[in-house]
Amino acid sequence: MPASDSVAAVAATTEHLERQSRAWSVLGFGMLALIGLIAAWTLREVYGADSWVDHTYEVMRTSEQLFSELQDAQIAVRGYLLSSEDSDLAPYHTAIAKIPESFRSLKNLTSDNPTQEQRLDALQPLLTSSINTFAETVRLRKNFGLEAADKARRTEQNRTVADRVLRLSREIQNEEYRLLRERLAIRRVRLWRGLGATLGSALLAVVALVLGTVQVRRAVKQRDSAYRERAESQSTVHALFEAAPQAIIIVDQGGSIIMVNPETERLFGYSLKELEGHPVELLIPEQLRGLHTAHRREYFANPQNRPMGLNLDLKARRKDGSEFPAEISLSSIKTPEGTLAVAFAADVSRRWVDEQAIREQREELRHLAGELMTAEDNERRRIARNLHDDLSQNLASIAIDLGKLATMDSLGGVARQLRPIQRRASEAADSVRRISHQLHPSILDDLGLKVALEEFCNDFEERSGIVTQFTSHNVPDYLPSELSNCVYHIAGECLRNVYRHSRSASAFVDITITGSTLHLQVTDDGIGFKREPSAPRSGIGIATMKERTRLLGGVFELKSAPEEGTRVEVQLPVPTR
């Protein structure tokens, strides 16, 4: 072959190879573009299905959150029924505050589903009824005790409402599960349709290989990044673990200590080697270890978080054998080896001492208040007797003597001057008797509580113009002086409040003895009042009535509402002879 032909052939071959290379390149890019279009169409279809699936999941999460908040409120109310501690109502108030927002969110999410909207319209009054039932139960527990609250909670109507709420919740969830299945099926169809179209292209394997290589490289990078983030996170967690101001103890299901932080060593006096691998009961007082072992088994059977501040009387033991009050919270973590319990412990010795001192000071103040009230009543009685028996009698005697002088003819004009002096002496004697009666009515000691209180009501009606009705049942003529004084002063303070504040035209006073309990009730039909949470504390009169009742071991209750009048109820134990 001539050299020219050889050059031409090489050139032709080279040109063919170049054309072929360009063709393959164009075809490859064309197929890539086609696959890109197919992929874009597939992604658009799948994205549309995913948005509906995500929307369904959001509805399910919101509905689960709504019914979970309702259940949390119910559980908190039940806990309060048993403990009657106001602190137990914190979860109840939190759940009740969240329920309206969760319901509105669920309503907005299901606005495109008429069936679900009908169910929510039926559910809304039921939720309102349940919330009102919870509030009424709390009120009854607070005011009337566990039995009344539990009886109200277990009514047929409440059970019917609860059943309807449960049924509607299930219908809502079932409807969303049905929609979820349909939308997942649509998503799968669209996804497989796109994959089928992509697999139909001739160069899918090459493109998949290229994409696979890219994805592998990206996955490697993500893996490396994840490893770095994990290492950094573990470093941060370890630093927090080491620097935590509370003792942290990690225990396995067998009760062996897995890990502790430096604060644990400082608090309990053990070294790390003395704790790791040893039973956690090493840190429990000996007399409580058997009980703690049973509690530990129960906890691992149903791990739950227990925050600090639950007012549990817990104690811990140091290496030297000394014990100290501790506050302990519990949590759990899942590991490939099984569930581990994490205990956070703090020494609350100082706080316990402070709280004990505060309680003692409070008791001392209450005792002092009682002594002051008793001393005040005794002083009132002494002054009243002195005024009545001494000064009042002397003034009366002076008035009598002046009256005799005024009748003597021999005095002449002096008699006319003695008459005004006699009237002023009589008025002074009446004033002294009235003051003596206000300080301490002698009739209370002489004729008993029933007569003294009836006379006070008649006198109050005459002076104030307020029609006052007094009734009594089974009240003996004489009662212990401290009981009579207490009831008399409380009734008097109540009537004075009626005159000052109620604008009532009538008042009712009733005392009844049932068994070994004296019941005092003072009511009016005046304007009443409503105590707001931010309102100032009650005045000294109400505080004094409460303290008088408390000193005798009684119960004081004040009920009032705007335009519905006011009722004061007092229950006092009657000493047996």
C-alpha positions in Angstrom: 0.0 0.0 0.0 1.4 3.4 -0.9 2.3 5.7 1.8 -0.3 8.1 0.7 -3.0 5.5 0.9 -1.7 4.4 4.3 -1.9 8.0 5.5 -5.4 8.4 4.1 -6.5 5.1 5.7 -5.1 6.2 9.0 -6.7 9.6 8.5 -10.0 8.0 7.6 -9.8 5.6 10.5 -9.0 8.4 12.8 -11.8 10.5 11.3 -14.2 7.6 11.7 -13.1 7.0 15.2 -13.6 10.7 15.9 -17.0 10.7 14.3 -17.9 7.5 16.2 -16.6 9.0 19.3 -18.6 12.2 18.7 -21.7 10.1 17.9 -21.3 8.0 21.0 -20.7 11.2 23.0 -23.8 12.8 21.5 -25.8 9.6 22.1 -24.5 9.3 25.6 -25.3 12.9 26.4 -28.7 12.4 24.7 -29.4 9.4 26.8 -28.2 11.2 29.8 -30.6 14.1 28.9 -33.4 11.6 28.4 -32.7 9.8 31.6 -32.6 13.2 33.3 -36.0 14.1 31.9 -37.4 10.7 32.9 -35.9 11.1 36.3 -37.2 14.7 36.7 -40.7 13.5 35.7 -40.5 10.6 38.1 -39.3 12.9 40.9 -42.1 15.3 40.3 -44.7 12.5 40.4 -43.1 10.9 43.5 -42.7 14.4 45.2 -46.4 15.0 44.7 -47.3 11.6 46.3 -44.7 12.3 49.1 -46.4 15.6 49.9 -49.7 13.8 50.4 -48.0 11.1 52.5 -46.3 13.7 54.6 -49.6 15.5 55.0 -51.2 12.3 56.2 -48.4 11.6 58.6 -48.7 15.2 60.0 -52.5 14.7 60.5 -51.8 11.4 62.3 -49.1 13.0 64.5 -51.3 15.9 65.4 -54.3 13.7 66.2 -52.1 11.4 68.4 -50.7 14.5 70.1 -54.2 15.8 70.8 -55.5 12.6 72.3 -52.2 12.2 74.2 -52.6 15.6 75.8 -56.2 14.7 76.7 -54.9 11.5 78.3 -52.1 13.4 80.1 -54.7 15.8 81.6 -56.8 12.8 82.7 -53.7 11.1 84.3 -52.7 14.3 86.1 -56.3 14.7 87.5 -56.2 11.1 88.8 -52.8 11.8 90.4 -54.2 14.9 92.0 -57.2 12.9 93.3 -54.9 10.6 95.1 -52.3 13.2 96.4 -54.3 16.5 96.5 -50.9 18.2 96.0 -51.2 21.4 93.9 -47.8 20.6 92.3 -49.4 17.5 90.7 -51.7 19.9 88.7 -48.8 21.3 86.7 -48.9 18.6 84.0 -52.7 19.0 84.0 -52.5 22.8 83.3 -49.8 22.2 80.6 -51.9 19.6 78.8 -55.2 21.7 79.0 -53.3 24.7 77.6 -52.1 22.7 74.6 -55.3 20.9 73.7 -57.0 23.9 71.9 -53.9 24.6 69.8 -53.6 20.9 68.8 -57.3 20.8 67.9 -57.0 23.9 65.7 -54.0 22.4 64.0 -55.8 19.2 63.3 -58.8 21.2 62.0 -56.6 23.1 59.6 -54.9 20.0 58.4 -58.1 18.1 57.6 -59.9 21.1 56.0 -59.7 19.2 52.6 -61.5 16.1 54.0 -65.2 16.7 54.7 -65.5 13.3 56.5 -62.8 14.2 58.9 -64.3 17.7 59.4 -67.6 16.1 60.4 -65.8 13.9 63.0 -63.9 16.9 64.4 -67.1 18.9 64.6 -68.6 16.1 66.7 -65.4 15.8 68.7 -65.1 19.5 69.7 -68.0 19.6 72.2 -66.9 16.2 73.6 -63.4 17.7 74.3 -65.0 20.7 75.9 -67.1 18.4 78.1 -64.1 16.4 79.1 -62.1 19.5 80.0 -65.0 20.8 82.0 -65.3 17.4 83.8 -61.6 17.6 84.6 -61.9 21.1 86.0 -65.0 20.1 88.0 -63.2 17.0 89.4 -60.3 19.2 90.5 -62.6 21.6 92.1 -64.6 18.9 94.0 -61.4 17.3 95.2 -60.1 20.6 96.4 -63.3 21.6 98.2 -65.1 18.4 99.1 -62.5 15.6 99.1 -61.7 12.5 97.2 -65.1 10.7 97.4 -67.1 13.6 95.9 -64.6 14.1 93.1 -64.3 10.4 92.3 -68.1 10.0 92.3 -68.5 13.0 89.9 -65.8 11.6 87.7 -67.4 8.2 87.4 -70.9 9.4 86.3 -72.6 7.6 83.3 -72.4 10.8 81.3 -68.7 11.1 81.7 -68.1 7.5 80.7 -70.3 8.1 77.7 -68.3 11.1 76.7 -65.0 9.3 77.2 -66.3 6.4 75.0 -67.4 8.7 72.3 -64.0 10.5 72.3 -62.3 7.1 72.1 -64.5 6.0 69.2 -64.0 9.2 67.3 -60.3 9.1 67.8 -60.2 5.6 66.4 -62.3 6.7 63.4 -60.0 9.6 62.7 -56.9 7.4 63.0 -58.5 4.7 60.8 -59.4 7.2 58.1 -55.9 8.5 58.0 -54.4 5.0 57.9 -56.7 4.3 54.9 -55.6 7.5 53.2 -52.0 6.6 54.0 -52.3 3.2 52.4 -53.9 4.7 49.3 -51.3 7.4 48.9 -48.4 5.0 49.5 -49.8 2.7 46.8 -50.0 5.7 44.4 -46.4 6.6 45.3 -45.2 3.1 44.6 -47.0 3.0 41.2 -45.4 6.3 40.2 -42.0 5.3 41.4 -42.1 2.0 39.6 -43.4 3.7 36.4 -40.4 6.1 36.5 -38.0 3.3 37.2 -39.4 1.3 34.3 -39.0 4.2 32.0 -35.4 4.7 33.1 -34.6 1.0 32.8 -35.9 1.1 29.2 -33.0 3.2 28.0 -30.1 1.4 26.4 -27.4 3.1 28.4 -29.0 2.9 31.8 -26.4 0.5 33.1 -23.5 2.9 32.1 -25.4 5.9 33.6 -26.2 3.8 36.7 -22.6 2.9 37.0 -21.5 6.5 36.8 -24.2 7.6 39.2 -23.3 4.7 41.4 -19.7 5.7 41.5 -20.7 9.3 42.3 -23.1 8.1 45.0 -20.5 5.8 46.5 -18.0 8.7 46.6 -20.7 10.8 48.2 -21.6 8.1 50.7 -18.0 7.7 51.6 -17.8 11.4 52.2 -21.0 11.4 54.3 -19.7 8.4 56.2 -16.5 10.1 57.0 -18.4 13.3 57.9 -20.7 11.2 60.1 -17.7 9.6 61.8 -16.2 13.0 62.5 -19.5 14.4 63.9 -19.9 11.3 66.0 -16.4 11.6 67.4 -17.0 15.3 68.2 -20.4 14.5 69.8 -18.9 11.8 71.9 -16.2 14.2 73.0 -18.8 16.8 73.9 -20.9 14.3 75.8 -17.9 13.0 77.7 -16.8 16.5 78.6 -20.4 17.3 79.9 -20.4 14.0 81.8 -17.1 14.7 83.5 -18.0 18.3 84.3 -21.6 17.7 85.5 -22.3 19.3 89.0 -24.5 16.3 89.9 -23.4 12.7 90.5 -24.2 10.5 87.5 -24.4 6.8 87.9 -25.0 4.4 85.0 -26.3 0.9 86.0 -27.1 -2.2 84.0 -30.2 -4.5 84.5 -28.2 -6.6 86.9 -27.7 -3.6 89.2 -23.9 -3.3 88.5 -22.4 0.1 88.1 -21.1 0.6 84.6 -19.9 4.2 84.7 -19.7 7.1 87.1 -18.5 10.7 86.8 -16.0 12.5 89.0 -18.8 14.2 91.0 -20.0 10.7 92.1 -16.5 10.0 93.5 -16.5 13.3 95.4 -20.1 12.9 96.8 -19.9 9.3 97.9 -16.1 9.1 98.7 -15.4 6.0 96.5 -12.8 5.9 93.8 -13.7 4.9 90.2 -12.3 1.4 90.7 -14.3 0.9 93.9 -17.6 1.6 92.1 -17.4 0.2 88.6 -18.6 -3.4 88.5 -20.0 -3.3 92.0 -23.8 -3.3 92.9 -25.4 0.1 93.0 -26.9 -0.9 96.4 -23.4 -0.1 97.7 -24.6 3.5 97.7 -27.9 2.7 99.5 -28.3 2.6 103.3 -28.2 -1.1 104.5 -31.7 -1.1 105.8 -33.1 0.0 102.4 -31.1 -2.3 100.1 -33.6 -5.1 99.9 -36.4 -2.7 99.1 -34.2 -0.9 96.5 -33.4 -4.2 94.7 -37.1 -4.9 94.2 -37.7 -1.3 93.0 -34.8 -1.7 90.6 -36.3 -4.8 89.0 -39.7 -3.0 88.7 -38.0 0.0 87.0 -36.2 -2.1 84.4 -39.4 -3.9 83.7 -41.0 -0.6 82.8 -38.3 2.1 82.4 -39.7 5.7 82.8 -38.2 9.1 83.4 -38.5 10.4 86.9 -37.5 14.1 87.3 -36.0 15.6 90.4 -38.2 17.6 92.8 -40.9 14.9 93.5 -40.6 15.4 97.3 -39.5 11.8 97.8 -37.8 11.1 101.1 -34.6 9.4 99.7 -31.3 8.7 101.4 -27.9 7.7 100.2 -24.8 6.3 101.9 -21.2 7.4 101.7 -18.1 5.2 101.9 -17.6 6.1 105.5 -21.1 4.9 106.4 -22.7 8.3 106.9 -26.1 8.8 105.3 -27.5 12.0 103.8 -30.8 13.1 102.2 -30.6 12.9 98.4 -32.6 14.0 95.4 -32.5 11.4 92.6 -33.8 11.5 89.1 -33.9 8.5 86.8 -33.7 8.0 83.1 -32.9 5.1 80.7 -30.9 4.6 77.5 -31.1 1.8 75.0 -27.8 0.1 74.0 -27.0 -3.0 71.9 -26.2 -4.7 75.2 -29.6 -3.8 76.7 -31.3 -1.1 78.7 -29.2 1.0 81.1 -30.5 3.1 83.9 -29.0 6.6 84.5 -29.3 8.1 87.9 -28.6 11.8 88.7 -28.0 12.3 92.5 -27.6 15.5 94.5 -27.0 16.1 98.2 -29.9 18.1 99.6 -28.8 18.1 103.2 -28.5 21.9 103.4 -31.9 22.4 101.7 -33.5 19.9 104.1 -32.1 21.7 107.1 -33.4 25.0 105.7 -36.8 23.6 105.1 -37.0 22.1 108.5 -36.0 25.5 110.1 -38.7 27.2 108.0 -41.3 24.7 109.1 -40.3 25.1 112.8 -40.5 28.9 112.5 -43.9 28.7 110.8 -45.2 26.5 113.7 -43.8 28.9 116.2 -45.5 31.8 114.5 -48.8 30.0 114.5 -48.4 29.1 118.1 -47.6 32.7 118.9 -50.7 33.9 117.0 -52.8 31.5 118.9 -51.4 32.7 122.2 -51.9 36.3 121.2 -55.5 35.7 120.3 -56.1 33.9 123.6 -54.4 36.7 125.5 -56.5 39.2 123.6 -59.8 37.4 124.4 -58.7 37.1 128.1 -57.8 40.8 128.2 -61.1 41.8 126.6 -62.9 39.7 129.2 -61.0 41.3 132.1 -61.5 44.8 130.8 -65.2 44.2 130.1 -65.7 42.8 133.6 -63.9 45.8 135.2 -65.9 48.3 133.2 -69.1 46.5 134.0 -68.5 45.6 137.6 -66.6 48.7 138.7 -66.9 51.8 136.5 -70.4 51.1 135.3 -71.7 50.4 138.8 -70.0 53.6 140.2 -71.5 55.7 137.4 -74.9 54.2 138.1 -74.5 54.9 141.8 -73.5 58.5 141.1 -76.6 58.9 138.9 -78.8 57.6 141.6 -77.2 59.9 144.3 -77.6 62.9 141.9 -81.2 61.9 141.4 -81.8 61.9 145.1 -80.2 65.3 145.5 -82.2 66.7 142.7 -85.5 65.8 144.5 -84.5 67.6 147.7 -86.5 70.9 148.2 -83.9 72.4 150.4 -81.4 72.7 147.5 -83.5 75.0 145.5 -81.9 76.1 142.2 -79.1 73.6 142.7 -81.5 70.8 142.0 -82.2 72.1 138.5 -78.4 72.0 137.8 -78.1 68.5 139.1 -80.6 67.0 136.6 -78.4 67.5 133.5 -75.5 66.0 135.5 -77.6 63.0 136.4 -78.6 62.5 132.7 -74.9 62.7 131.7 -73.9 60.2 134.4 -76.7 57.8 133.2 -75.5 58.2 129.6 -71.9 57.5 130.7 -73.0 54.4 132.5 -74.9 53.2 129.4 -71.9 53.9 127.2 -69.6 52.0 129.6 -72.0 49.0 129.5 -72.2 49.1 125.7 -68.4 49.2 125.4 -68.1 46.4 128.0 -70.5 44.3 125.9 -68.6 45.0 122.7 -65.3 44.0 124.3 -66.8 40.7 125.7 -70.5 40.2 126.3 -71.0 38.9 129.8 -74.1 37.1 128.6 -71.7 34.7 126.7 -70.4 33.5 130.0 -73.6 33.8 131.9 -76.2 32.4 129.5 -74.2 30.6 126.8 -73.4 30.9 123.1 -76.9 30.5 121.7 -78.5 33.3 123.8 -75.5 35.6 123.3 -75.4 35.1 119.5 -79.2 35.6 119.2 -78.9 38.9 121.2 -76.0 40.0 119.0 -78.1 39.3 115.8 -81.1 41.3 117.2 -78.8 44.2 118.2 -77.1 44.0 114.7 -80.4 44.1 113.0 -81.5 47.1 115.1 -78.3 49.1 114.4 -77.7 48.2 110.8 -81.2 47.8 109.4 -80.3 44.5 107.8 -82.9 41.8 108.5 -80.9 39.1 110.4 -82.4 35.7 111.0 -80.8 33.5 113.6 -81.4 29.7 113.9 -79.9 27.0 116.1 -80.2 23.2 116.3 -79.0 20.9 119.1 -76.9 23.6 120.7 -76.6 23.1 124.5 -76.8 26.1 126.9 -73.1 25.9 127.8 -70.1 25.1 125.7 -66.4 25.4 126.4 -65.4 29.0 126.6 -62.7 28.8 123.9 -65.3 27.3 121.5 -68.0 29.8 122.4 -65.6 32.7 122.0 -64.4 31.4 118.6 -67.9 31.0 117.2 -69.1 34.3 118.6 -66.2 36.3 117.2 -66.4 34.7 113.8 -70.1 35.2 113.5 -69.7 38.9 114.6 -66.9 39.4 112.0 -69.1 37.9 109.3 -72.0 40.2 110.1 -69.8 43.2 110.1 -68.5 42.3 106.7 -72.1 41.9 105.5 -72.7 45.5 106.7 -69.5 46.9 105.2 -69.3 45.2 101.8 -72.3 43.0 100.8 -75.1 45.6 100.2 -77.4 42.9 101.3 -80.8 43.5 102.7 -80.8 40.3 104.8 -78.4 37.9 106.6 -78.7 34.4 108.0 -76.8 32.9 110.9 -77.2 29.2 111.7 -75.4 27.1 114.3 -75.9 23.3 114.4 -74.3 20.5 116.3 -74.2 17.2 114.5 -72.5 14.4 116.4 -69.3 15.9 117.7 -69.1 18.7 115.2 -70.4 22.3 115.4 -71.4 23.9 112.1 -71.6 27.6 111.8 -73.0 29.1 108.6 -73.4 32.8 107.8 -74.9 33.8 104.4 -76.1 36.9 102.7 -77.8 37.6 99.3 -75.6 40.6 98.5 -73.3 41.5 95.5 -70.7 38.8 96.3 -67.2 38.9 94.8 -64.8 36.9 92.7 -61.2 36.3 93.7 -58.8 36.7 90.8 -55.4 34.8 90.8 -53.6 38.2 90.8 -55.9 39.7 93.6 -54.2 40.6 96.9 -54.5 38.3 99.8 -57.7 38.5 102.0 -57.9 41.1 104.7 -57.0 40.7 108.4 -60.6 39.9 109.3 -60.8 36.8 107.1 -57.2 35.8 108.1 -58.2 36.1 111.8 -61.3 33.9 111.3 -59.2 31.3 109.5 -56.6 31.3 112.3 -59.2 31.1 115.0 -60.7 28.1 113.2 -57.3 26.4 112.7 -56.4 26.8 116.4 -59.4 24.7 117.4 -58.7 22.1 114.7 -61.6 23.2 112.5 -62.3 23.9 108.8 -63.0 27.3 107.4 -64.6 27.8 104.0 -65.6 31.0 102.2 -67.7 30.8 99.0 -68.8 33.8 96.9 -69.6 34.7 93.4 -70.6 38.0 91.7 -74.3 38.8 92.3 -74.8 35.4 94.1 -74.0 36.5 97.7 -71.5 35.1 100.1 -71.5 32.1 102.4 -69.1 31.4 105.3 -69.0 27.8 106.6 -67.1 26.8 109.7 -66.8 23.3 111.2 -65.4 22.9 114.7 -64.9 19.8 116.8 -66.9 19.8 120.1 -64.9 18.4 123.0 -66.5 15.4 124.6 -66.9 15.6 128.4 
